[in-house]
Amino acid sequence: MKKEDGFVLQSEFARVLVKMDTSANGVRLMIQDLRTGKVGYLDPLELECLAWANHRDLAPLLHPSLTRWKSEHEPETNDGNQDAE
C-alpha cells in the first residue's frame, strides 16, 4: 500500500480508512467509515483536542443513536454540534 492510500483500522465494531488530505488550505486527516462511505475531516487543532480528551469526553460520540442511526435526510438539531468537514 502506498502512503497516499492511507491505512485501514478495524475492530469488531468499526472499520475505517484513514489518510492525509492536502486538498484544503492545509493538511488534515480524512477518516472514512468503510461500512457507510461517510467521510469526515479533522484539522491539526481538532486532533490536538482529541489528544487531550479523556474517554468520558468522547462517550457521547460513541452513542450510535445520536449519529450513525440517523437518516441522511433527517434535519440536524441546533445543539452547536457540526460535522468536522
C-alpha beads as a LAMMPS data file, in Angstrom:
LAMMPS data file: protein, C-alpha beads

85 atoms
84 bonds

1 atom types
1 bond types

-500.0 500.0 xlo xhi
-500.0 500.0 ylo yhi
-500.0 500.0 zlo zhi

Masses

1 110.0

Atoms # bond

1 1 1 0.000 0.000 0.000
2 1 1 1.319 3.442 -0.930
3 1 1 1.464 6.204 1.680
4 1 1 -1.199 8.266 -0.129
5 1 1 -3.554 5.265 0.002
6 1 1 -3.774 5.579 3.787
7 1 1 -4.432 2.634 6.032
8 1 1 -7.387 0.696 7.417
9 1 1 -8.124 0.428 11.132
10 1 1 -10.728 -2.089 12.233
11 1 1 -12.246 -3.749 15.246
12 1 1 -15.350 -5.827 15.840
13 1 1 -17.339 -2.548 15.930
14 1 1 -15.919 -0.405 13.118
15 1 1 -13.755 -0.343 10.000
16 1 1 -12.290 2.966 8.803
17 1 1 -9.855 4.224 6.188
18 1 1 -7.501 6.940 7.498
19 1 1 -5.291 9.096 5.295
20 1 1 -3.747 12.538 4.954
21 1 1 -5.698 15.034 2.862
22 1 1 -3.983 18.013 1.269
23 1 1 -6.854 19.287 -0.908
24 1 1 -7.877 22.006 1.573
25 1 1 -5.993 25.000 2.973
26 1 1 -3.607 22.760 4.874
27 1 1 -3.010 19.184 5.798
28 1 1 -5.839 17.405 7.571
29 1 1 -6.813 13.856 8.417
30 1 1 -9.510 12.193 6.334
31 1 1 -11.477 9.396 8.014
32 1 1 -13.915 7.285 6.006
33 1 1 -16.377 4.815 7.527
34 1 1 -15.948 1.844 5.179
35 1 1 -19.360 0.436 6.077
36 1 1 -21.351 3.522 5.040
37 1 1 -18.894 5.587 2.997
38 1 1 -19.355 8.598 5.341
39 1 1 -16.255 10.838 5.317
40 1 1 -15.065 13.309 7.947
41 1 1 -12.031 15.575 8.191
42 1 1 -10.031 16.651 11.239
43 1 1 -7.548 19.510 11.174
44 1 1 -4.483 19.679 13.465
45 1 1 -6.320 21.697 16.136
46 1 1 -9.163 19.176 16.270
47 1 1 -6.640 16.338 16.513
48 1 1 -4.819 18.087 19.356
49 1 1 -8.125 18.400 21.205
50 1 1 -8.637 14.655 20.801
51 1 1 -5.190 14.039 22.275
52 1 1 -6.194 15.974 25.406
53 1 1 -9.670 14.428 25.675
54 1 1 -10.385 11.553 28.026
55 1 1 -12.775 8.677 27.401
56 1 1 -15.556 10.413 29.341
57 1 1 -15.324 13.378 26.916
58 1 1 -15.717 11.058 23.925
59 1 1 -18.529 8.882 25.323
60 1 1 -21.359 10.926 23.734
61 1 1 -19.749 10.467 20.304
62 1 1 -19.847 6.700 20.689
63 1 1 -23.626 6.511 21.158
64 1 1 -24.892 5.250 17.762
65 1 1 -28.423 6.652 18.095
66 1 1 -27.019 10.198 18.159
67 1 1 -25.266 9.952 14.797
68 1 1 -24.970 6.659 12.947
69 1 1 -28.615 5.588 13.094
70 1 1 -29.982 8.877 11.754
71 1 1 -31.220 9.182 8.206
72 1 1 -29.226 11.395 5.847
73 1 1 -32.487 13.335 5.261
74 1 1 -33.234 13.870 8.948
75 1 1 -32.764 17.512 9.987
76 1 1 -29.857 18.292 12.329
77 1 1 -30.623 19.625 15.776
78 1 1 -29.323 23.065 16.613
79 1 1 -27.199 21.977 19.591
80 1 1 -23.970 23.540 18.351
81 1 1 -22.510 20.265 17.052
82 1 1 -21.401 20.220 13.436
83 1 1 -19.636 17.757 11.174
84 1 1 -15.870 18.198 11.072
85 1 1 -15.865 18.903 7.348

Bonds

1 1 1 2
2 1 2 3
3 1 3 4
4 1 4 5
5 1 5 6
6 1 6 7
7 1 7 8
8 1 8 9
9 1 9 10
10 1 10 11
11 1 11 12
12 1 12 13
13 1 13 14
14 1 14 15
15 1 15 16
16 1 16 17
17 1 17 18
18 1 18 19
19 1 19 20
20 1 20 21
21 1 21 22
22 1 22 23
23 1 23 24
24 1 24 25
25 1 25 26
26 1 26 27
27 1 27 28
28 1 28 29
29 1 29 30
30 1 30 31
31 1 31 32
32 1 32 33
33 1 33 34
34 1 34 35
35 1 35 36
36 1 36 37
37 1 37 38
38 1 38 39
39 1 39 40
40 1 40 41
41 1 41 42
42 1 42 43
43 1 43 44
44 1 44 45
45 1 45 46
46 1 46 47
47 1 47 48
48 1 48 49
49 1 49 50
50 1 50 51
51 1 51 52
52 1 52 53
53 1 53 54
54 1 54 55
55 1 55 56
56 1 56 57
57 1 57 58
58 1 58 59
59 1 59 60
60 1 60 61
61 1 61 62
62 1 62 63
63 1 63 64
64 1 64 65
65 1 65 66
66 1 66 67
67 1 67 68
68 1 68 69
69 1 69 70
70 1 70 71
71 1 71 72
72 1 72 73
73 1 73 74
74 1 74 75
75 1 75 76
76 1 76 77
77 1 77 78
78 1 78 79
79 1 79 80
80 1 80 81
81 1 81 82
82 1 82 83
83 1 83 84
84 1 84 85
